């Protein structure tokens, strides 16, 4: 497999470990709807959280979260809307980003809550 794919899988696993330690309940991993995917769906109390994990080996070209564009945001909103409606859930939905820089020297994890608005 490609090196960047392996880095992405490693990042998602780091994010899951981080979220579990923070008391979140993992509901779904790699949830797909049509051509879109949500990396992680978590829940804490009555808040359903869509987590987009971005992992990079350095911040030379920018912070990991800078690589989430408007198109990706629209896809995430579409997936989460489908998820909530199809499961008939009455919850608040939040969109977070977990930005990870992972290389041989360091591992940095930043959890950005309410990373973007969806209306």
Secondary structure, DSSP 8 states (H G I E B T S, - for coil): --HHHHHHHHHHHHHHHHHHHTT-EEEEEEEEETTEEEEEEEEETTEEEEEEEEEES-STT--GGGG--HHHHHHHHHHHHHHHHHTT---EEEEEEEEEEESSS-EEEEEETT-S---
